[in-house]
Amino acid sequence: MTVLVASSILTGVLETRLTTSALGAEARRITTSQLSILNAAYRERERSLGVSLKSFAELIIAQGLNEAPHRNELIAGLGRTATSLQLDLLQLIHQDGKVEVGIGRNLSDEEVADIGQRGQISASHLVRSLDGPYVQVVVVPVGLGGQFLVGGYDFSDAFAYRLRTQLGGSGEVILAAGGEVVGTTLSEPLIRLPGAARSGQDLPTAPTSVQVGEVKTLIAYLPVGTSNAVGSGALGVVLRDPVAALDRSLATSRLFSSAFLTLVAVGLGWFLFRSLVRPLVGLSNTAARIAGGDLEASFAAPRDDEVGRLARALQGMTRELRANAQRLQEVSKRILAAQEQERQRMARDLHDGLQTQLVALVVRLKEAARGGPERLPLDDLAGEAEEAVFALQELSRGIYPSVLSDQGLNAALRTCANRLPLEVKFEVDPELEERRFSPEVEGTLYFVALEAMANAEKHAPGGHLNLALSGADGQLVLAVSDNGPGFDPGTVTAGAGLRNMADRVTAVGGTLQIEGVPGAGTRISAQVPITPSEGPYPEVADSLK
């Protein structure tokens, strides 16, 4: 009977150890994964801010807004840009450390002088504003006149809450700068940074178990940017430790199990002892093998008595342990795969949508600056820049362009074609004029068309473009061709744009063909499968008349 009690306790301990070990490892993997997600979100905000400021700086130079007679237009432009990009700080400073024009947060004279002396900074860094909050800023030069455009967002609670949405609600976020907490989604008041030394430095970069309030948690930090104050900036992830709650629950279960087994041992007595010793030795050996990591070991149950039932129960518990470990691994893989797919989708949308518009705008700005044949009014170019800003706002929220979501693929393609400085011939099958397709199909072909049109505008300026939309045999085909210089696909390595187009089309089960002949233009064809439409949609047809 003693062997029975010992074997049952050993099995309980084994189950506890395996379960807590699996949960602990999974929690650490999730924490590390969430830290990677925060890093990607921070770097994306940094990159987007740099692209936006560079475009605005080029607009300032193109329109001469940095010259004294245009000071009022510059102030108005700064205000519009700060509002459209939701910036908390936007300043034009001189390399001698003087602020020429500023919107939003104010920086100290020492901070401004430091920015002016250092000049262009490739990555963002954190600075404390005179108003109190830390600001994530990016600096870009404005021409060659020693002026710099400084823009940034508050590094505070609001940003922490936006980052938490990236985690799907499974973790909390802490923002650190200067050795102190500057933003958090935790409801508990924090006197100092959890897991940090007294100096506020040496933050743990690997998942570490700490006590936050009355709750045991896992926490890890990722250094970001630089800070002029004591200590660098950091993003922190806080995850409630599931092992602590499991330990409390299993402790109670073990207590009741031990008490019950003790009563059973006393009741059965000595007369059952000898008959149980030998089979229990085998069960104990099997339990030891499992404790050593051999989860494939089996509890044999040849008898139909207490020992046999115990062996079958232990075997069932072992199978459940294996199943739990497998489920935990599968859940982890699905979580990481979904997060990675969403990050890649957002990256493709930003590249295929906004970047193509900005590249087209830069080409036209440079052409206008050189006094080429396409001399558009600066108001038109400014309007296109504002459209690009609005597109950035939409993409940052994961929203389709309004004309695509409201009126469909046909209307969206016509709208984009009408904005091109090329001669465009648009052909669409009559039966597709009023049809709507799934959001995946419409979004895929829309961004493929944007990329193809941007390439045509860049490589075949002044030429003409053919854009066709057709359907047959359950397939929707988009073809974009130009009369530009063309290229040999066999000798040219595909860039990010072509790879993104191929990834998008493949993701919806379609195929992408790229045909190019040197001196004879380029043709891009995307073919995707479609299902019967829910249309027709009269409101779309009315908008196209």
Residue pairs with C-beta under 8 A, 6 or more apart in sequence:
1 264
1 265
1 268
1 269
1 270
1 272
1 273
1 276
2 265
2 273
3 276
3 277
3 280
3 281
3 284
4 261
4 264
4 265
4 276
4 280
4 310
5 258
5 261
5 262
5 264
5 265
6 284
7 280
7 283
7 284
7 287
7 310
7 314
8 257
8 261
8 310
9 254
9 257
9 258
9 261
10 284
10 287
10 288
10 291
11 287
11 314
11 317
12 250
12 253
12 254
12 257
13 254
14 287
14 290
14 291
15 317
15 321
16 247
16 250
16 254
17 291
18 295
18 321
18 325
19 246
19 250
19 321
19 324
20 243
20 246
20 247
20 250
22 324
22 325
22 328
23 242
23 243
23 246
23 328
24 241
24 242
24 243
26 328
26 331
26 332
27 207
27 218
27 239
27 241
27 242
27 243
28 206
28 207
28 218
29 332
30 170
30 171
30 239
30 332
30 335
31 171
31 207
31 218
31 219
31 220
31 237
31 239
32 206
32 207
32 220
33 335
33 336
33 339
34 167
34 170
34 171
34 237
34 239
35 220
35 221
35 222
35 235
35 237
37 166
37 167
37 339
37 343
38 163
38 166
38 167
38 173
38 222
38 235
38 237
39 222
39 224
39 235
40 343
41 162
41 163
41 166
42 163
42 224
42 235
44 346
44 347
44 350
45 136
45 153
46 123
46 124
46 136
46 138
46 225
48 350
48 392
48 396
49 85
49 124
49 136
49 138
49 151
49 152
49 153
50 124
50 138
50 140
51 355
51 358
52 81
52 85
52 151
52 389
52 392
53 138
53 140
53 149
53 151
54 140
55 358
55 361
55 362
55 385
55 388
56 77
56 81
56 149
56 385
57 140
57 141
57 142
57 143
57 149
58 362
58 365
59 65
59 77
59 365
59 381
59 382
59 385
60 66
60 74
60 77
60 92
60 142
60 143
60 149
61 142
61 143
62 365
62 368
62 369
62 378
62 381
63 70
63 73
63 378
63 382
64 70
65 73
65 74
65 77
66 74
66 92
66 100
66 142
66 143
66 145
66 147
71 101
74 92
74 101
75 101
78 90
78 92
78 101
78 102
78 103
79 103
80 386
81 87
81 90
81 389
82 90
82 103
82 104
82 151
84 386
84 389
84 390
84 393
85 151
85 389
85 392
85 393
86 153
86 393
87 103
87 104
87 151
87 152
87 153
88 104
88 105
88 133
88 135
88 152
88 153
88 154
89 102
89 103
89 104
89 105
89 107
89 129
89 135
89 137
89 150
89 151
89 152
89 153
90 102
90 103
90 104
90 149
90 150
90 151
90 152
91 99
91 100
91 101
91 102
91 103
91 107
91 112
91 149
91 150
91 151
92 99
92 100
92 101
92 102
92 142
92 147
92 148
92 149
92 150
93 99
93 100
93 112
93 115
93 116
93 147
93 148
93 150
94 100
94 116
94 146
94 147
94 148
95 116
95 117
95 119
95 146
95 147
95 148
96 116
96 146
97 109
97 112
97 113
97 114
97 115
97 116
97 117
98 112
98 116
99 107
99 112
100 147
105 129
105 130
105 131
105 133
105 135
105 152
105 154
106 129
106 130
106 131
107 115
107 127
107 129
107 130
107 135
107 150
108 128
108 130
111 127
111 128
111 228
114 228
115 121
115 137
115 139
115 148
115 150
116 148
118 139
119 139
119 141
119 148
120 139
120 140
120 141
120 148
121 138
121 139
123 138
123 225
124 136
124 137
124 138
124 152
124 225
125 136
125 137
125 225
125 226
125 227
125 228
125 233
126 134
126 135
126 136
126 137
126 155
126 177
126 224
126 225
126 226
126 227
126 228
126 233
127 134
127 135
127 137
127 152
127 227
127 228
128 134
128 135
128 177
128 178
128 228
128 229
129 135
133 154
133 155
133 156
133 182
134 154
134 155
134 156
134 177
134 178
134 182
134 227
134 233
135 152
135 153
135 154
135 155
136 152
136 153
136 154
136 155
136 159
136 225
136 233
137 150
137 151
137 152
138 150
138 151
138 152
139 148
139 149
139 150
140 148
140 149
141 147
141 148
141 149
142 148
142 149
153 159
155 175
155 177
155 182
155 183
155 233
156 175
156 182
156 183
157 183
157 184
157 185
158 183
159 175
159 183
160 173
160 174
160 175
160 183
160 184
160 185
161 173
161 185
163 173
163 235
164 171
164 172
164 173
164 185
167 173
167 237
168 339
170 239
171 237
171 238
171 239
172 184
172 185
172 186
172 237
172 238
172 239
173 183
173 184
173 185
173 235
173 236
173 237
173 238
174 181
174 183
174 184
174 185
174 186
174 190
174 193
174 194
174 219
174 221
174 235
174 236
174 237
174 238
175 181
175 182
175 183
175 184
175 233
175 234
175 235
175 236
176 182
176 193
176 196
176 200
176 203
176 221
176 231
176 233
176 234
176 235
176 236
177 227
177 229
177 231
177 232
177 233
177 234
178 200
178 227
178 229
178 230
178 231
179 193
179 196
179 199
179 200
179 201
179 229
179 230
179 231
180 192
180 193
180 200
180 231
181 190
181 192
181 193
184 190
186 212
186 238
188 212
188 213
188 215
190 212
192 198
192 200
193 200
193 203
193 236
194 210
194 212
194 217
194 219
194 236
194 238
195 203
195 204
195 208
195 210
195 219
195 221
196 202
196 203
199 230
199 231
200 230
200 231
201 230
201 231
203 221
203 223
203 234
203 236
204 219
204 220
204 221
205 220
205 221
205 222
205 223
206 220
207 218
207 219
207 220
207 239
208 218
208 219
208 220
209 216
209 217
209 218
209 241
210 216
210 217
210 218
210 219
211 217
212 219
212 238
215 240
215 244
216 241
216 244
217 238
217 239
217 240
217 241
218 238
218 239
218 240
218 241
219 236
219 237
219 238
219 239
220 236
220 237
221 234
221 235
221 236
221 237
222 234
222 235
222 236
223 232
223 233
223 234
224 232
224 233
224 234
224 235
225 232
225 233
226 232
226 233
227 233
272 306
276 306
276 307
279 303
279 307
279 311
280 307
282 300
283 299
283 307
283 310
283 311
283 314
286 297
286 298
286 299
286 300
286 314
287 314
289 297
290 297
290 318
295 318
295 321
295 322
295 325
297 318
298 315
298 318
299 311
299 312
299 314
299 315
299 318
300 311
301 307
301 308
301 309
301 311
301 312
301 315
302 308
303 311
344 503
346 395
346 398
348 447
348 500
348 503
348 504
349 395
349 398
349 447
350 395
351 496
351 497
351 500
352 447
352 448
352 450
352 451
352 497
352 500
352 501
352 504
353 391
353 395
353 401
353 447
353 450
354 388
354 391
354 392
354 395
356 450
356 451
356 453
356 454
356 497
357 384
357 387
357 388
357 391
357 450
357 454
358 388
359 454
359 458
360 454
360 457
360 458
361 381
361 384
361 385
361 388
363 457
363 458
363 461
364 374
364 376
364 381
364 384
364 421
365 381
367 373
367 374
367 461
368 374
368 375
368 376
368 378
368 381
373 462
374 421
384 419
391 401
394 400
394 401
394 402
399 405
400 439
400 442
400 443
400 446
401 412
401 446
403 411
403 412
403 415
404 411
404 412
404 442
404 443
404 446
405 439
407 539
407 540
407 543
407 544
408 435
408 436
408 437
408 442
408 537
408 540
409 436
409 437
409 441
409 442
409 445
409 446
409 469
410 428
410 432
410 433
410 434
410 435
410 469
410 540
410 544
411 540
411 543
411 544
412 442
412 446
413 426
413 446
413 449
413 467
413 469
414 426
414 544
416 449
416 450
416 453
417 424
417 426
417 453
417 465
417 467
418 424
420 453
420 456
420 457
420 465
421 457
421 461
422 456
422 457
422 460
422 461
422 462
422 463
422 464
422 465
422 482
423 463
423 464
423 465
424 464
424 465
424 466
424 467
425 464
425 465
425 466
425 467
426 467
426 468
427 466
427 467
427 468
427 469
427 470
428 468
428 469
428 470
429 469
429 470
429 471
431 471
432 469
432 470
432 471
432 476
433 541
433 544
434 535
434 536
434 537
434 538
434 540
434 541
435 533
435 535
435 536
435 537
436 442
436 533
436 534
436 535
436 537
436 540
437 476
437 530
437 533
438 530
438 531
440 507
440 508
441 476
441 508
441 528
441 530
444 504
444 505
444 507
444 508
444 510
444 526
444 528
445 469
445 476
445 478
445 526
445 528
447 500
447 501
447 504
448 478
448 501
448 504
448 505
448 512
448 524
448 526
449 467
449 478
449 480
451 497
451 498
451 500
451 501
452 480
452 501
452 524
453 465
453 467
453 480
454 497
455 497
455 522
456 463
456 465
456 480
456 482
456 484
456 522
459 482
459 484
459 485
459 522
460 482
460 483
460 484
460 485
460 521
460 522
463 482
463 483
463 484
464 482
464 483
465 480
465 481
465 482
466 479
466 480
466 481
466 482
467 478
467 479
467 480
468 477
468 478
468 479
468 480
469 476
469 477
469 478
470 476
470 477
470 479
471 477
471 530
474 529
474 530
474 531
475 527
475 528
475 529
475 530
476 527
476 528
476 529
476 530
477 525
477 526
477 527
478 525
478 526
478 527
479 523
479 524
479 525
479 526
480 523
480 524
480 525
481 521
481 522
481 523
481 524
482 521
482 522
483 521
484 521
484 522
485 518
485 519
485 521
486 516
486 517
486 518
486 519
486 520
486 521
486 522
487 516
487 518
487 522
488 516
488 517
488 518
489 514
489 515
489 516
492 516
494 502
494 514
498 514
501 512
501 524
501 526
502 512
505 511
505 512
505 526
505 527
505 528
506 512
508 528
508 529
509 528
509 529
510 526
510 527
510 528
510 529
511 526
511 527
512 524
512 525
512 526
512 527
513 523
513 524
513 525
513 526
513 527
514 522
514 523
514 524
515 522
515 523
515 524
515 525
516 522
516 523
